[in-house]
Amino acid sequence: MARHLGGITHFVDARAYDEFRWPEEETLHGNQDVEFSMYLTSQNYQMAYLENYFVNHGLDGTEGQMKKHKDYFEKRKWEKCHVYGDKYEK
């Protein structure tokens, strides 16, 4: 059991996101994993590490997803390097 998990290890029913959203225009600030873990705990989900399980980005893997959704990954890469309030422009 754990108090919080990194995002890549959140394996949860999509309904958990029904009431939880970050604004789309919000810059990544590094606290999202903690915020989502706290939300899940408040909704009576349990945080646990499952050993011997591997989570990836589907059949294409991370590299395939990066090629398929290049704009998304470029935006996320940009956001991690800029301060809150900066606007991303292609």
C-alpha positions in Angstrom: 0.0 0.0 0.0 1.2 3.6 -0.7 0.0 7.1 0.0 0.7 8.3 -3.6 1.7 6.8 -6.9 3.4 8.1 -10.0 1.0 8.7 -12.9 2.4 5.9 -15.1 1.3 3.4 -12.4 -2.2 4.7 -12.0 -4.3 1.8 -13.4 -7.8 2.9 -12.6 -11.2 2.7 -14.1 -11.9 5.7 -16.4 -14.9 6.7 -14.2 -12.3 8.0 -11.6 -11.8 10.9 -14.0 -15.5 11.8 -14.2 -15.2 14.4 -11.4 -11.4 15.1 -11.7 -9.9 17.3 -14.4 -7.0 19.7 -14.8 -7.7 22.6 -17.0 -6.4 21.8 -20.5 -4.4 25.0 -20.7 -2.7 24.4 -17.4 1.1 24.1 -17.5 2.5 20.9 -16.1 4.0 21.7 -12.7 5.0 18.3 -11.3 2.3 17.9 -8.7 -0.2 16.2 -10.8 0.6 12.7 -9.5 0.2 13.7 -5.9 -3.0 15.7 -6.6 -4.6 12.8 -8.4 -3.5 10.3 -5.8 -5.0 12.5 -3.1 -8.2 12.8 -5.1 -8.4 9.0 -5.5 -7.8 8.4 -1.8 -10.6 10.9 -1.0 -12.9 8.9 -3.3 -12.1 5.7 -1.4 -9.7 4.2 -4.0 -6.7 2.4 -2.6 -3.1 3.1 -3.6 -1.0 0.0 -4.0 2.0 -1.2 -6.0 1.4 -4.3 -8.0 4.6 -6.2 -8.5 5.3 -8.0 -11.7 2.9 -5.9 -13.8 4.1 -3.7 -16.7 2.2 -0.7 -17.9 3.0 0.8 -21.3 1.5 2.9 -24.0 -0.3 0.2 -25.8 0.9 -2.0 -28.6 2.8 0.9 -30.2 4.8 1.5 -27.0 5.9 4.9 -25.9 8.0 5.5 -29.1 5.0 4.7 -31.3 2.7 6.9 -29.4 5.2 9.8 -29.7 5.3 9.4 -33.4 1.5 9.0 -33.7 0.7 12.0 -31.4 3.7 14.2 -32.1 1.9 17.5 -31.4 0.7 16.3 -28.0 4.1 15.1 -26.9 5.8 18.3 -28.2 3.3 20.4 -26.2 4.0 18.4 -23.0 7.7 18.6 -23.5 7.4 22.4 -23.9 5.2 22.8 -20.8 7.7 21.0 -18.6 10.3 23.7 -19.5 8.2 26.9 -19.1 6.7 28.7 -16.3 3.0 28.8 -15.5 1.2 31.3 -17.7 3.4 31.0 -20.8 1.3 30.1 -23.8 2.3 27.3 -26.2 2.4 28.2 -29.8 3.3 25.8 -32.6 
